[in-house]
């Protein structure tokens, strides 16, 4: 969604630069070059996102039909816009102020329409933002369902007494175009080297305490193809074992998001060494075990699938880094 919106922004920037060439003709070459670059990037992004958005509207096996209809509609809209543009140009004439006024009005209308377009898209695949929101929303879901929820659960064939799981529509209503930036800076990191996870321990904790913390951390994730800990800034990091499957990668990231929410209150207090010590203390005492219990319940009862979520294209959507650790003591970049 964010890339589709960025494509429209770049297209509008290119159009604005084209119009500016008449005001500052001495910079014609620079402005036209920047405009062409913006429009080229727009075409690249729009083409890459178009296929995914078309698949969103298509039923299984009907992607070609949707693509053909979308192309026909696009041609019709382009022809209508051409006719209206000719009439508008004749009405405005050579009045510069009117030209700029109408241009910015249509520009804002175009950008607002595209923003509303991406707001109505509801995807059932899991990317970092949707995993982050699933872990957040389900945190505040009551353990005992209401009578209406119980009826819905019975209709859908859910386990009696099971909590309702957030559906794609509910998560889509909470998605933000700015949250991916937050996640890239402060959210869980997946596919990191063991060095990132282990290096802060002896630096932040006394020798006996760091050894105990490390042993407890390894004990928490025993038998699982991943390790979850903290880096030097108390940011949650996930180390994946060599041969980790897509389902394990998804589980690791959802658990990491749950831990991130548990540690969120510590980000508001303290800094540096004190915050890292407090975060590791909370991680090994309660946050990790609570997150694991949450995921085991979700996985055991099939709440993801019953909630309408798909587990396809996990690696393509989560984009984990390429570091993998060998359980026999080697770390490698796969």
N, C-alpha and C positions, 0 to 999 in steps of 0.2 A: 504493500500500500504506500509506504513512504517513498519508494523509488518511482512509483507512478506519479505521485504528487510532485516529486522533484523534477521529473521530465516536463511537466506542465510549467513549472516555475522557470526552468531553463528556456523553454519555448517563448514564454512571455518576455524574458530578458532579451532574447534575440530580436523579437519584434520591436521592443523599445529602442534597442541600439540601431536598428534599421531606420527608425523614425528620427533618431537624433542626428543622423548624417546630414539632413537638410539644414540643421541649425549650426553645425560646426563642420563645414565641408573640408576644412584643412586636416581633419582627423578621419577622413573618409576610409582610408585603408585600414587603420587600426580598428575603427568601429565595425567595419564590414567583416574583418577577420574574426573579431570576438563574437559577432553575431553568428557567423557561420559555425564557429566552434560550439556555441551554445545550442544551436539547432541540431548539429551532428550528435552531440551528447544526448539531446532530447530524443532523437530518433533511435539511438542505441538503447536507452532506458525504456522507452515506450515499446519498442519491439520485444525486449526481453520480458516485460511484465504483461504484455498483451496475451501471450499464450496462457499464462497462469490464470488471468482473469477470465478469459474465454472458457477455460476448463471449469471455472467456478460455476458458470451458468449452464454447463452441459451436463446432461444425464450420461450414464455410462454408454459409450459407443456413439455418442451424438456430437462429438467435438467438431467434426468437419461441417455438420449442418449449422451449428452455432457460428462457426467462423465465416461461412459463406453469407449468412444473414447479416452478420456484423459488418462485413465488407460492403454489402449492398446498402445498408443504412448509412455507413460512413460516406459513400459516394453521393447519396441523396442529400445528406447534410452539407457536404462540400459544395454541391451545385446550388443549393438554397442560399448558402452563405455568400457565394459569388454573386448571385443576383441581388441580394440585399446590399452587398458591399458596393456594387455599381450604383444603385439608387442612392445610397448614403453619400457616396463621393460626389454625386451630382448635386445633392441637396446642400452639402457643406461648402463645396466650391474651394476657394483658395484661402479661407479664413483659418489662420494658424491656431488661434485660441480654440475655435470650435473643433478643429481636428484633434488637438491634444485632449480636450475635454471629453469628446466622444470616445477617443482611444482608451483613456484611462477608465472610463465608465465600463466599456466592454471588457477591458482587461480584468477589472475587479469582478465583474459578473462571471467571466470565464474561470477565474481562479476559485471563486466561491463554489461554482457548479462542480468543479473537479474535486474540491474538498468534500462536498456532500456526496459525490460519487463513491469515494473510497470509504466514507462512513457507512454506507449501506452494504458493503461487501462483507460477507461472513464466510470465513474459511474454517474448515474442520481439521486442517493440518496444524501441527504444533511447532511454532518457532520460538525463539527465546522470550519474546514479549508475552505470548499466550501461555507458555509454561509458567512464567513469572506471575501472571494474573491468576492462573488456576491455583497455584500454591497460596496466593494471597486471599482470593475469594473463598476458597474452601476452608480457610482458617476461621472465618467468621460464620460458617454454616452451623446452625444448631445441631447438637447430637441427636435430639429427639425430634422427629419430623412432626409437622402440624397435620391435622386431619386431611387437609387438601393435598398435602405432599404424600400422605400415606395412600390416598386414592390413586394419585398419579403413579406412585411406585408400583402399586398392585397392577395397574393397567399395563405398565411397561415390563412387567416380569422381573422386577428387581427383588433383591433379597429383603425379606421383611425386616423393618427396623433400620435399614440402611439409609444413610444420609443422602440427600439429593446432591448430585455433582453438577458443577457449573457447565452449562451448555455453550456451544459456539456463539449463539446469539447474545447471551449474557456477557461473555468475554469480549465479543466484538464491540458491544456498547461501551466498554471501558478502555478499549485500545486508544492509544495516543500516538501522534506522529513524533512526539519528542521523547517518549520512553525508550526507544532503541538507543538514543544517545546516552541516556542515563545508564542503561545496562552495559553499554560498551565502556563506560568510565568507572562504574561502581558495582555493576552486577556480577553474578558468578562467572568465573572463567572456566572453560571446560577444555580438556585435552592439554593441560599444562605439564611441564616437567616436574619430576619429584623434587628437583632442586628448589623450585619455587615454593613448594609446600614445606620442605624440611629446613630450609635455610633460616627462617625466622626463629625457630624453636630455641637453639642455644644462645641466640643473641638477645632474646626477649625474656627468657626465664632462667633462673639459676640451674646449675648442672643437674642436681637430683630431680628438680621439678620438671625440667625439660625431658629427662629420660622417662619419668612417670607419664607425662602427658603424651609422649610419643607412643609408649606401650599401650596406653588406653585408647589412643587414636587408632592404632593398628588393630586392636581388639574389636573396636566398633565395626570395622569394615571387613573383618575376617570372613572369608568365603565369598566375598563379592568382587567383581572384576573392576573395582574402582576404589580410590581413596579420596576422601573429601577433607580438606583442612583450610587453613588461612594463610595468606601471604603476609608480607611485612606491614601492609596497611590495613590488616584485619578484613581483607576482601576474601570471600569464599572462592576456593579454587578446587577443581576436580581433576584428578590424575586418572587416566584410563589405562587399564591393563592391555597388553598386546593381545589381539584377537577379540577385543570387546565388541559385542554385537550391537545392532541398532537399538534393540529393546533395552539393553543394559545402559547404553548411552542416554536414552531418554529417561530411564529411571534415575540415573546419576544426576542429571540436570534438574529434574523435578525435586529430588531430595535436596540438592544444593540451593534451589530457590526457596524451599521451605526453611532451610537453615538461615538463609539470608534474611528472611522476614523475622525469624526468632532473634537474630542479632541486631536488628535494625535500631532498637532503642539505644544500644551502646554507641551507635554512630553519633548520637546527639550529645554524648557526655564524654569528657576526657579526650585525650589525643595521644598518639605515639605509643610508647611502651605500655603505659597503664591501660589503654584501651585494648591493645593486643592481648595482654594478660587476662583481662576480664572476658574478652571474647573467647579465648581458648578455654577458660574455666567453664563458661556457659556451654560451649560446644561439647565438651567431653562429659559434662554432668547431665545435661538434659536436651539440648537442641538437637544433637545428632540422633539420639534414641527416639525422640518424639517424631522427627522427620521420617525415620525408618518405619516406625509403627504406622504413620499416616500412609506412606507409600505401599506398605504391605497390605493394608486394608483396601486401598484403591486397586491394586493389582489383583488381589485374591478375589474380590467381588466383581472384577471386570467393569469398574465404574467409568473408566475412560471410554470404553466401547459403548456402554449403555448411555453415556452422556452425549454420544454422537461424534466422538473424536476419532480421527484416523491416525494410525501409527506409521503411515508410509512417509518416505522421503525424510526420515529423521536426520540423517547426516547432512543432507542438502539444506535443511532448514536451520539446524542448530549450528552448523559449520564449526565443529570442534577443531582445535589446533591439532597438529600432527604428532605431538609427543605421546609415546606410549611406554609404559614401564614393563619390564620383564619380572615376573614374580620370583625369579631366581637371582635377582639382584642387579640386572642390567637395565639401563634406560636408553631408549633409542627414539630417533625421529623417523616415524614411518611415512 
